[in-house]
């Protein structure tokens, strides 16, 4: 079991995000085009899964391999505290339905 680096409800710091990226790099071949590995790591860290997945989706990641491709630690540090734009752009109901589907597919 990995050492916990965050507590419940806190956003990931750059260092913590680096730890997530390292975890995903080690499991890159396992990407099933969901956030299954990201969710696994977030749960192991007692992180706020939905909040972080929403932000990753807002940053254009749709699965574990997209996190590696589109969300650098620098980008995470710069944008993690910004409001999630999905609900404003797509409407709250559609956004909630979409995020629930993403989380269900990832086994959250």
Number of C-alpha atoms within 10 A of each C-alpha: 5 8 7 14 15 17 12 12 13 12 18 22 15 17 12 16 18 16 16 20 21 13 16 20 15 9 14 15 9 13 16 14 14 20 27 21 23 25 22 15 19 23 15 15 20 15 21 18 20 17 14 19 21 24 21 22 20 17 20 14 20 18 22 25 24 18 21 17 11 15 20 15 20 12 12 20 15 11 15 20 11 9 11 17 15 19 15 10 10 12 11 12 9 13 17 15 11 15 17 15 13 21 19 13 14 19 13 17
